[in-house]
């Protein structure tokens, strides 16, 4: 089992490749392959065959997976791309592992 530093619903920025600089929301994460699917990033043309009577076929654009190492999380507080650190925080008597922004002047904690 391998871990991925982003979760579904996170805002990320692509740090290299043809879509460098593109920002989007993570739609799906595949930790086994180490890949993520990001909204409106790495679009590919897909040929679709009509399945039902009267349903149109044709070419649609769909998001394709890209390696998780090519994306960087955007901090919800400072709005900058950042590496992710982890910190154990105690809430209501329970220990909880939180993600932390690694920027010096930020240090925001988020889920």
C-alpha angles and dihedrals in degrees: 000000000000127000128227122211095223133065133208109280096027120133110237140175124218109239101191143009132054093317095049112159094019115137126207149138121274108246100179138006126205108190093177091062095029091236138128135197114223125197113260093354128115093012118192131187113248125192111223124196118213109254103186132040109277094012112129122236127199144109118322130181116237135177115254127205122264131188115277090228088068093063131068126200119248113225110238091215105044097022094225129124108260145173115248125242128184129229131179111232127186115225122176092341094309126107115233130185110227131186116240133203109243096209111118098230096040117043093168119174119222141164 
